[in-house]
Amino acid sequence: MSKNTFHLVSLGCAKNTVDSDSMAQLLVRDGYRFVEDPSRASVLIVNTCGFIGPAKEESISALRELAEGKRQNQILIAAGCLTQRYGSEVAVKVPGIDGVLGTRRWMDIVQVVRELRKSPHPSTRSGLRPEPLYHLPEGAKTVGADEQETLRASVAGASAYLKIADGCRRPCAFCAIPLIKGTAVSRPAHVIVEEARRLRDAGVRELVLIAQDTTDYGHDLGIKDGLAVLLEKLTDSVPDMDWIRVMYAYPGCVTDRLIEVMATRKQILPYLDIPLQHAHPKTLYRMRRPANIDWVHRTLGKMRAAIPSPSTGSGRRLAIRTTFIVGYPGETEEEYQALVDFVQEIRFDRVGAFQFSFEPGTTSEPLGDPIPAQVKQERFERLMELQQGISLQVNQTYVGKTLDVLVEGRDKGIAIGRSYRDAPEIDGLVLVEGQARIGEIVPVKITGAMAYDLTGVLDKQTIQSQVS
């Protein structure tokens, strides 16, 4: 076991993945090398998730597994959301933990490792300082060969997440993120642009912009329509980035300027993730979420009419993903049926659903968790069965059309990739007959549709016309 090796497990959402990749880059810059086998690593890191109960259990389980197999001279660090909120408790539950690191201090990873080398078991609060800090590490404009390899290893299929802000100032009653990460803090635009350039230089072809709320970008910096402004800067500054995808827009905050930018900038994919959470005004009011369902109808209609603009030369139509919670305290059968009717009417491309998970400390805590588990499960299954049928019908409309596909893998003569309609890790895939290299964006004629995935063949005619 080499002293300068590390093994990192990243759990939870894409925003955690970004922090994990950043920690890995800092460790590589300090002379460390990533290893897949934890028994060969001198430093073990779990970037935990503490969003809901099952995520907490998964994080504790991962920490315990590494702690039980830990050898002498190995260091185990618990990082991320769970430690930010429950640092001392985590250290008690997993005695083998040597140090903790909160969500806002991932950039201290090298310092924490050095402290642990000198004196095991420092104060478990040492890595949980609350102040926000966003910057590229010193010397980031000059990326060495080792770090380029780390960057390439952190992107799957030439796709990478780019965090534009962290924290959240929204008052959602069910969510613990503000308790864990604090209020929203935007990264400076020039830092985001510089990171986009570095990712492009590392071979990335798709940037996925993420934050707890991307549409709130720039509010703390005094920028109006901050997300639209940032997208303009990114497309102007990194014009050779093929795809830019926007995730996690907040209802009511998709402005006319944002719609215009998405419609007229060809690099920006006609795809938007707007987590709506519910469709009945009374449920949304209890959730402390925007309850104006008319806004949803108007805005989605406006977006579908405008995106993409004919001036971009793209025949792609807008794809909308959303997320709902079923079984929220007080959800009546009438309120749930309103959600079902809404999904049937809007016909989203993609829908994710979750059963309500009680979170102590949130403003919904006084409501308790009164809806029986079997009722929540039944409502979840009914909603997902409905969406499965809608998704199949929508997918079938693409049969016979040609879509660009970003290839991410191969298996027995089949290329596996994603179209503009598919965000990494959460949406469907396109299975393609024919030879295509990983990292390529290739035209694919769609020949078949399943509930979530598409099948197709390389469109050789389009390929030939592009070459000529």
N, C-alpha and C positions, 0 to 999 in steps of 0.2 A: 504494500500500500504506500503510494507516494504521498508525501506531506502536502503537496500542492495540487490536490485533486478535490473535486466537489461533485456531489450528486444532488439534484434539485427536483422536487416533486411539486408541480403546480396544480392546484385544485380551484374549482369555481369558474368564474366568468372570464371572458376575454380580457377584461381590465386587469385581472390578476395575472393573466398570461403575459401582458406587456410588462408588468412589474418584475415578473420572473425573468424574462429575457433581459431586462435592464440590469438586474442583479448579476446574471450570468456574464454579461459583457464587462461589468466592473471587476468581477473576479478574474476573468481572462486577462484583463489589462494588468491585474496585479500579479500575473504569473501562474494562475490556476488553470487547470484543464478539467473539462467536464467528463465524467465517466458514467456509463449506463448502469454498471453494477455497484450498488451501494456499499458492498463489502470492500471495494477497492478505493473508496473515497475517504479522505481525511475530514471533509466537512459535509455534513448532511443537512439539507434545508427542505422544509415543507412550507410552501406558501399557501396558507390555509384560507378557507372560506367560512364565514360565519353568518351568512345571510339568512338561512332558515335551518330548522332542526336537523333534517337529514344531511345537510352540508356540514354542519358542526360535527355530527357523528362520523362522517367520512374523514374529516380532518383529524379528529382525535384518533381514529383507527390507524390512519397513515403514520401519525407520530408514534403511536405505541408500537407499531410493527418495526419501525426503524430503531426505536429505543431498545426493544427486546433483543435485536440483533447487533446492537452497537458494540464495537470492540474498544479496547483500551486505546487512547489517543485519538479517537474519533470525536468530533464535536457535532451535536445536534441542535439546530436552530429552528424555532417555530416563528414563522413570519406571517404577515398578512392580516386579514380581517378578524379572524377568531382571536388572535393574540392582541390586536388593538382593543378589542372590547372586553376580553376575558383573560388578559395576560397572566395574572397571578393564578387564576383557577386552572388554566391550561397547564401551568408548571406543576401544580399539585396533582392533577389527573395523570400527567405523564412525567414521572420522577426523572426519567433519563434526559429531559431537556436541559441543555446547558445555557441557552440564551434565547431571548425573544426579540422580535423586531416588528414594529408597527407598520401600518399601511403607508404612513406619510414619511417614513424614514428608511425606505428600501435602499436609498443611496448611501446609507451608513454600513452596508453589509461588510465591506472590507474592514472598516474600523472595528465593528463588532467581532469579527473573526480574530483580529489581532488582539483585542482585549481578552477574548476567551483563551487564546494561546498563552497569554501571560498569567491569567488568573481565572480558572474555571468557576462557573456559577457566580457571575457578577450580579448586581442588582437586576432583578427581572423587569424593572421598569426602565432600564437604561435605553432600550430601543423603542420606547413608546412616546417620545416627545411629540406634542401635538402640532407644532408649527409646520405649516406647509413649506415645501421647498421644491421648485422645479427647475432643473438645469441639466444641460448635457455635461458629463464629466469633463474635467479639464483636458484639453487636447483632443476633443471629440472630432474636430474637423479632419484630423489625420488618423485614419483608421488603418491599423496594421493588419497583416495577413491573418494572424490568429483570430482577431476580432471579426474580420470579414467572415471567417469560417463559422464563428459563433452566430453571427447574424444570419448566415445562410442556413445553419442548422435550426434556427428558431422560426423559420418561415416554412410552411408546408405548401408545396405546389406553387411557389413564387407569390404567396400571399402573406401579408403581415398586418397586424393590428397597430394602429397609431393612436395613442391616447392624447386627446386634445385638452382634457380637463379632468379633475378628480373631485370627489365630494359632491354634495347635493344640497340645495336650499329649498327643495320642494317639501310640502308638509304631509306627504302621503302617510296615512295613519298606520298602515301595516308594515312599513319599511324601516329597517334598522340602519340603513346606510348612513344617514346623517349622524347617528350616534357613533358609528364606527369611523367614518371618514371626515366628518365635519362638513362645513358649508362648501359650496362650489368654488374651486380655484382654477382659473384658466391658465394654460401654459402660454407663454408669449408666442405670437405668430412666427417670429423669426426662428425660434427654437423648433417649432413644428415643421417649418419648411426645411430647415437644415437636416432634421431627422428623416424627412421624406426623401431628401437627396441621398442620404447615406443608405437608406433602404433600397432605393433605385440602383445605386452603385453595387449593392450586394445581390442584385438579380431579382428584386421584387417587381412584380408586374401589377399587383392589386394592393392598394392601401384600404384598410377598413378603419374608418374614423370612429372612435368610441369615446364615451364618457357616460357618467350616470344620466346625463341629459345633454346631448350634443347641441340642441337648440338654445341652450343657456350659455353657450360659449361666448366669452367676451363681456358678459354683463358686469362682472367684477372689474373689468378693465375699462369700463365706460364706453364700450363699442356697441352701437346699435346694429342690429342684424348681424351679429358677430359671426355666426356660422356661414352665412352667405359671403361675408367679407373674406373669411378664411378660405373658403372654397375657391374664390376668385384668385387669391394669392397663390394657393397651391397649384391650380391649373396653369397660372401664368409662370410660376417659378420652376415647376417640374412638368413641362409639357409632354415629356416622353414617358410619363407614368400612364400605363394603359387604362387601368380601372381605378376609380375612387368610389368607395361604397360608404354610405352614411347609415349609422345605426342609432337607435335609442332617441328618437325625437319625441318631444313632449307634446301632448294634445293641446291645441290652442296656440302653439308657438311656431307653427309652420307658416312663415310669412310669404307675402306675394313676391318679395325679392328672392327668398330662398327658392321658391318654385321657379322663378325666371332663371336663376343661375343653374339649377338642376336641368332645366329644359334646354338651355343654350350651350352648356359646356359638355362636349362630347365625352370627355374623360369620366364625368360623373355618371355613374350607373343609374338608370331609371328604376331605382329600388329604394324603398324607405321603410324602416322599422319604427312603427309608432305604437308603443305599448299602451293600449287603451284601458286594460284591466277589467272593464265591465261596460255594460250598455244601458243599464237602468239608472236614471238620475238619482233615485234614493240610495241605491247601493254606492254609487260614486260619491255622493255627499258624505256618507258614513266613512268612505275610504279617504275623504279629503282630496279627491281627485276632481279635475274639470268635469262638470256634469252636463255640459252643453252638447248634446248629441247632434243637434242641428249643425253645429260647427263641423263635426266629423263628416256629415253628409256633404256639406258645401265644399269643404276643403278637399275631400277625396275626389269629388266631381271636378273641381277646378284643376287638381293635379292630373287627373286622368285625361282631361282635355288638353292640357298644356305640355305634358311630358310623354315622350320626348318631342322637342320642337322639330318640324320638318327641316329647319336649317342645319341640324346636326347630321342629316343624311342617314339617321338610324331608323330602322323599322321596328325597334323594340318598344313594347308598350310597358307602361308603369307596372311594377310589381310591388305590392304592399304586404308587409308582415306585421302581425300584431300579437299581443299576449293578453290572456284573460286569467282572472282568478275566480274559481267557483267555490262556493261554500263559505263566503265571507260572512261574519256574524250578522245575523238579521236577514240574510238573503232568503226571501220567500220564494215559493214556487212561481209566483207571478213575475217576480224580478228575474229569476233564472230564465223563464220562458222568453222574457224580453231580450235577454242576451242571445238565446237560440235564434229568435226571429231576426235579430240584427245581423248575426253571422250569415244566416240564410240570404238576407237581402243584399249585404255588401259584397259577399263572395270574395273574401281575401285570398290572395295567392298562398299565403302561409299563415298558420295560426299555432301558437304555443299556448298550452293551458296548464295551470297549476291548481292544486287544492290548497285552500287557505292553511297556512302554518302559523300557529300562535307564537308571537315573539314578545317576551317580557321586555318592558322598558319602552315599547312603542306607544303611540297615543291611542292605539286600538286595544291596549291591554285591558281597560275596564270593560270592554265588550265581551271578553272571554273567548271561548271557542265552543259555542253552544250547538252547532250543527253536527249531528252524528257523523262519524267517519264513513259509514256505509252510504249515507245520503250524499256526501261530498264525492265519494267514489262513483256513485251512479250518475251524478250530474257531470262529472269529468268524462266518463265513458260516452254518455250521450252526445256531449259537445264534440268530442274528438271523432266519433263515428260520423256525425254530420259533416265536419270539416273534411274528413277523409273522402267522402263522396264529392264534395265541392272541389277539392284539390285534384281529384282524378278528372273531373269534367274540364277544369281549367287546363290541366296538362294536355288533355286530348286536343285542345285547340292549337297546340304547337306542332302536331304531327303534320309532316309535309313542309314545315318551315325550316329555315337554316338559322342556327344560333351559334355565336362564338362561344367556345368552351375553353376554359383554362384547365389544362391537363395537370393532375396532381398525383397520378399513380398508374400502374399497369398491372394486369393480371391475366395470364394465359391469352395473349393476343387482344385483350380488351383494354382500351384506355379509359381511365376513370377521371372525371373532372366535374367542373361546375360552370353553369351559365351565369349571366348577369342576375338571374332570378334567385340565385342560391348563395346565401352567406355561408362562410366557412363554419363547419361543425354543427350547424343547427338546421340547415335546409337540405334540399335533396341533392342528388347527383345526376350526372349524365354519363351513361355507359356507352362507349363508342367502339364500334368495330373498326379495326385498322391500326396502323402504326403511327404513333404520335409521341413526341418526346415530352417528358415531364418538364413543366415550366412554359410550354408553348401555349399560345392561344390559337385555336384552330376552328375553322368553320365546320359545323356538323349539321347534316340534314337529319331531322328528327323522324324516326320511323315508328316509334312506339311510346306509349305512356302508361305509367303505373300511378298509384296514388301519390307517391312522393317523388319518384325518379322518372327520368326519360331515357330512352335508348335511341341510338342513331348511328350513322355511318359518316365517315369523312366526306365532306362535299368537295370532291376533286375538281369539279367544274369551277367552283368559287376559288379554290386554291390556285388553279391555273390562270384564272383571270387576274388574280392579285399579283402573280409572278410576272405576267405579261404587261 
